[in-house]
Amino acid sequence: MENLLPYTMFQKVLFPEKIASDNNESPKFFLQRKKILNVSPEASVWNYPLVIFDFETTGLSATHDKIIEMGAIRFENFKEVRHISTLIDPEMALKPEITRITGITNEDLKGQPNINTVLPEFLNFIDGAILVAHNAEFDMGFLRKCCLEIGLILDWPVLCTLKMARTLLTDLESKSLDRLAQHYQLTFEARHRSIGDVRVTAQVLEKMLADKGSKISSWRDVTPFRVI
């Protein structure tokens, strides 16, 4: 984590590592760091740096499952400036259902970096940018858990395009990414692969802001669509 210190502000916080067990051990303590980004309510949604991201995982539980693919695109002035995309070895076998959905196999993941190698790169990548994801609560559950496992609390602004669609596109029965792509006549370069889903999410966000969300301009305006 030392390579993160020049780029981000950390706050040291004292937390118990575990509660005393039956053998009457005293609780152990360790120092956790906190990575924070505060965005002014007046900041422009259009001009503020955004990182739109997506994870593929071994399942739906952030407690028990792991990230197997991480994709993210950084936008500045709503123009793509760079992206990251990598497979991740979850150090556990994939269920056949996950391979069927994503096309990712156990063989694909052999020899790939683990999450502790990839996570610092991702945290540097998002520095100074608002995070955006479709159904962001799902992805943030995994991200925050991974951060906690390395002693880091992530306190970060997050915008959810699913929440935005539920408010702005009331005529659509489903607000899934597939349905939104169909609504806006968008195509996936690869569905259920991180970078493919990210590119469609970016286009959906831009179209919602230009259409039903045309009156949205500041970070204050998107408060109902945030993930806390």
ZITAQUI-V942902 format. One record per pair of residues at least 12 apart in sequence whose C-alpha atoms are under 10 Angstrom apart, sorted by the first residue. I is the first residue (numbers start at 0). J is the second residue. Records with the same first field share a line. If there is no record, write none. Layout:
I=J + J
This chain:
0=32 + 115 + 118 + 119 + 120 + 122 + 149 + 150 + 151
1=119
2=119 + 120 + 123
3=34 + 119 + 120 + 122 + 123 + 126
4=34 + 123
5=123
6=122 + 123 + 124 + 126 + 127
7=33 + 34 + 35 + 36 + 122 + 123 + 126 + 127
8=32 + 33 + 34 + 35 + 36 + 126
9=31 + 32 + 33 + 34 + 35 + 151 + 152 + 153
10=30 + 31 + 32 + 33 + 34 + 35 + 151 + 152
11=29 + 30 + 31 + 32 + 33 + 34 + 151 + 152
12=29 + 30 + 31 + 32 + 33 + 150 + 151 + 152
13=28 + 29 + 30 + 31 + 32
14=27 + 28 + 29 + 30 + 31 + 150
15=27 + 28 + 29 + 30 + 31
16=28 + 29 + 30 + 31 + 150
17=29
29=150
30=150 + 151
31=147 + 149 + 150 + 151 + 152
32=146 + 147 + 149 + 150 + 151 + 152 + 153
33=146 + 147 + 150 + 151 + 152 + 153 + 154 + 155
34=122 + 126 + 146 + 151 + 152 + 153 + 154 + 155
35=126 + 127 + 152 + 153 + 154 + 155 + 156
36=126 + 127 + 128 + 129 + 153 + 154 + 155 + 156
37=127 + 128 + 129 + 154 + 155 + 156
38=127 + 128 + 129 + 155 + 156 + 218 + 219
39=217 + 218 + 219
40=217 + 218 + 219 + 220 + 221 + 222
41=216 + 217 + 218 + 219 + 220
42=216 + 217 + 218 + 219 + 220
43=76 + 215 + 216 + 217 + 218 + 219 + 220
44=76 + 77 + 129 + 208 + 215 + 216 + 217 + 218 + 219 + 220 + 221
45=74 + 75 + 76 + 77 + 78 + 205 + 208 + 215 + 216 + 217 + 218
46=74 + 75 + 76 + 77 + 78 + 216 + 217
47=74 + 75 + 76 + 77 + 127 + 128 + 129 + 217 + 218
48=73 + 74 + 75 + 76 + 77 + 78 + 79 + 80 + 125 + 126 + 127 + 128 + 129 + 130
49=71 + 72 + 73 + 74 + 75 + 76 + 77 + 78 + 79 + 125 + 126 + 127 + 128 + 129 + 130 + 131 + 157 + 158 + 201
50=70 + 71 + 72 + 73 + 74 + 75 + 79 + 81 + 82 + 124 + 125 + 126 + 127 + 128 + 129 + 130 + 131 + 132 + 157 + 197 + 201
51=70 + 71 + 72 + 73 + 74 + 82 + 125 + 128 + 129 + 130 + 131 + 132 + 133 + 135 + 157 + 158 + 159 + 194 + 196 + 197 + 198 + 199 + 200 + 201 + 204
52=69 + 70 + 71 + 72 + 73 + 82 + 83 + 84 + 121 + 125 + 130 + 131 + 132 + 133 + 135 + 138 + 139 + 193 + 194 + 196 + 197 + 198 + 200 + 201
53=68 + 69 + 70 + 71 + 72 + 84 + 131 + 132 + 133 + 134 + 135 + 137 + 138 + 139 + 191 + 192 + 193 + 194 + 195 + 196 + 197 + 198 + 200
54=66 + 67 + 68 + 69 + 70 + 71 + 84 + 85 + 86 + 132 + 137 + 138 + 139 + 141 + 142 + 191 + 192 + 193 + 194 + 196 + 197
55=67 + 68 + 69 + 70 + 86 + 87 + 97 + 100 + 101 + 103 + 138 + 191 + 192 + 193 + 194 + 196
56=68 + 69 + 87 + 89 + 93 + 97 + 101 + 138 + 141 + 193
57=89 + 91 + 92 + 93 + 94 + 95 + 96 + 97 + 98
58=93 + 94 + 96 + 97
59=137 + 138 + 140 + 141
60=137 + 140 + 141
61=137 + 138 + 139 + 140 + 141 + 142 + 143 + 144 + 145
62=140 + 141 + 144 + 145
63=141
64=89 + 91 + 93 + 141
65=87 + 88 + 89 + 90 + 91 + 93 + 114 + 141 + 142 + 144 + 145
66=86 + 87 + 88 + 89 + 113 + 114 + 138 + 141 + 142 + 145
67=85 + 86 + 87 + 88 + 89 + 90 + 91 + 93 + 103 + 105 + 107 + 108 + 111 + 112 + 113 + 114 + 193
68=84 + 85 + 86 + 87 + 88 + 89 + 101 + 103 + 108 + 114 + 192 + 193 + 194
69=83 + 84 + 85 + 86 + 87 + 114 + 117 + 118 + 121 + 192 + 193 + 194
70=82 + 83 + 84 + 85 + 86 + 121 + 192 + 193 + 194 + 195 + 196 + 197 + 198
71=83 + 84 + 85 + 121 + 124 + 125 + 130 + 131 + 132 + 193 + 194 + 195 + 196 + 197 + 198
72=84 + 124 + 125 + 131 + 194 + 197 + 198 + 201
73=124 + 125 + 128 + 129 + 130
74=128 + 129 + 201
75=128
77=201 + 205
79=198 + 201
81=124
82=124 + 194
83=120 + 121 + 124 + 193 + 194
84=121 + 192 + 193 + 194
85=111 + 112 + 117 + 193 + 194
86=103 + 107 + 108 + 109 + 110 + 111 + 112 + 113 + 114 + 117 + 192 + 193
87=107 + 108 + 109 + 110 + 111 + 112 + 113 + 114 + 115 + 116 + 117
88=105 + 106 + 107 + 108 + 109 + 110 + 111 + 112 + 113 + 114
89=105 + 108 + 109 + 111 + 112 + 113 + 114
90=105 + 108 + 109 + 111 + 113 + 114
91=105 + 108
92=104 + 105 + 106 + 108
93=105 + 108
97=191
100=190 + 191 + 192
101=189 + 190 + 191 + 192 + 193
102=189 + 190 + 191 + 192
103=191 + 192
114=145 + 146
115=145 + 146 + 148 + 149
118=142 + 145 + 146 + 149
119=146 + 149
121=142
122=142 + 146 + 153
125=155
126=155
127=155
128=155 + 156 + 157
129=155 + 156 + 157 + 158 + 218
130=155 + 156 + 157 + 158 + 159 + 225 + 226
131=156 + 157 + 158 + 159 + 160 + 197 + 200 + 201 + 204 + 225 + 226
132=157 + 158 + 159 + 160 + 161 + 196 + 197 + 200 + 201 + 204 + 226
133=158 + 159 + 160 + 161 + 162 + 163 + 164 + 174 + 175 + 176 + 196 + 197 + 199 + 200 + 201 + 203 + 204
134=158 + 159 + 160 + 161 + 162 + 163 + 174 + 175 + 176 + 226
135=157 + 158 + 159 + 160 + 161 + 162 + 224 + 225 + 226 + 227
136=157 + 158 + 159 + 161 + 162 + 225 + 226 + 227
139=153 + 155 + 157 + 226 + 227
143=155
154=227
155=226 + 227
156=218 + 222 + 225 + 226 + 227
157=222 + 224 + 225 + 226 + 227
158=218 + 221 + 222 + 223 + 224 + 225 + 226 + 227
159=200 + 204 + 221 + 223 + 224 + 225 + 226
160=174 + 175 + 176 + 200 + 201 + 203 + 204 + 207 + 224 + 225
161=174 + 175 + 176 + 179 + 200 + 203 + 204 + 224
162=174 + 221 + 223 + 224 + 225 + 226
163=204 + 207 + 208 + 211 + 212 + 221 + 222 + 223 + 224 + 225
164=176 + 179 + 203 + 204 + 207 + 211 + 212 + 224
165=224
166=211 + 212 + 223 + 224
167=207 + 208 + 210 + 211 + 212
168=207 + 210 + 211 + 212
176=190 + 196 + 199 + 200 + 203
177=190 + 196 + 199 + 200
179=199 + 200 + 202 + 203 + 204 + 207
180=199 + 200 + 202 + 203
182=203
183=199 + 202 + 203 + 206 + 207
184=203
185=198 + 199 + 200 + 202 + 203
186=198 + 199
187=199 + 200
